[in-house]
Amino acid sequence: MTLKQGQNHMTYRVRSIDIELQLERRLQALGLTEGSLITVLNNDKKGSLTARFRGTRFALGKRIADHIEITEVQAS
């Protein structure tokens, strides 16, 4: 599933980022890498979403969120 399909207040693990190299490098510099955890804070399904990773809140546009593959993290 993609990040844009994620539900509010759920935590996911980034499986892959498949977007143009320059933007992928920028996301990596911010700490969004394969294997990192990301929590969806607000996803209204219409446009951008708000997420938290590496302790910081970010707004990600729909186009970016559609190119980030995630898997659900099981509660322990």
C-alpha positions as CSV (number, residue, x, y, z in Angstrom):
1,M,0.0,0.0,0.0
2,T,1.1,3.6,-0.4
3,L,1.4,6.2,2.3
4,K,-1.5,8.1,0.8
5,Q,-3.7,5.0,1.6
6,G,-2.6,5.0,5.3
7,Q,-5.0,5.7,8.1
8,N,-4.8,8.4,10.7
9,H,-2.8,7.6,13.9
10,M,-1.4,4.4,12.5
11,T,2.4,3.7,12.3
12,Y,3.9,2.1,9.2
13,R,7.4,1.0,8.0
14,V,8.7,2.5,4.8
15,R,9.2,-0.4,2.3
16,S,10.4,1.7,-0.7
17,I,10.4,5.2,-2.1
18,D,9.9,5.3,-5.9
19,I,10.1,8.9,-7.0
20,E,12.6,11.0,-9.0
21,L,16.1,10.8,-7.6
22,Q,16.5,14.4,-6.5
23,L,13.3,14.3,-4.5
24,E,14.2,10.8,-3.1
25,R,17.6,12.2,-1.9
26,R,15.8,15.2,-0.3
27,L,13.5,12.8,1.7
28,Q,16.5,10.7,2.7
29,A,18.3,13.8,4.0
30,L,15.2,14.6,6.1
31,G,15.4,11.1,7.6
32,L,12.7,9.3,5.5
33,T,14.5,6.1,4.4
34,E,13.6,2.5,3.6
35,G,12.9,0.8,6.9
36,S,12.1,3.9,8.9
37,L,8.9,4.3,10.8
38,I,6.3,6.9,9.9
39,T,3.1,7.8,11.7
40,V,0.2,9.3,9.7
41,L,-1.2,12.2,11.8
42,N,-3.8,13.6,9.4
43,N,-4.8,12.1,6.1
44,D,-8.0,13.7,4.7
45,K,-7.6,11.6,1.4
46,K,-8.1,14.7,-0.7
47,G,-4.6,16.4,-0.8
48,S,-1.6,16.5,1.4
49,L,-1.1,14.5,4.6
50,T,0.7,15.2,7.8
51,A,3.0,12.6,9.1
52,R,5.7,12.2,11.8
53,F,9.0,10.5,11.3
54,R,12.3,10.9,13.2
55,G,10.4,13.0,15.8
56,T,9.4,15.7,13.4
57,R,6.1,16.6,11.7
58,F,6.0,16.9,8.0
59,A,3.4,17.8,5.4
60,L,3.7,15.6,2.3
61,G,1.8,16.3,-1.0
62,K,-0.4,13.6,-2.6
63,R,2.1,13.0,-5.4
64,I,4.9,12.3,-3.0
65,A,2.7,10.2,-0.6
66,D,1.5,8.1,-3.6
67,H,5.1,7.0,-4.3
68,I,6.1,5.8,-0.8
69,E,5.3,2.1,-0.3
70,I,4.6,1.2,3.3
71,T,3.7,-1.9,5.4
72,E,1.7,-1.8,8.6
73,V,3.6,-2.2,11.8
74,Q,2.1,-4.8,14.2
75,A,1.4,-3.7,17.7
76,S,3.6,-5.5,20.2
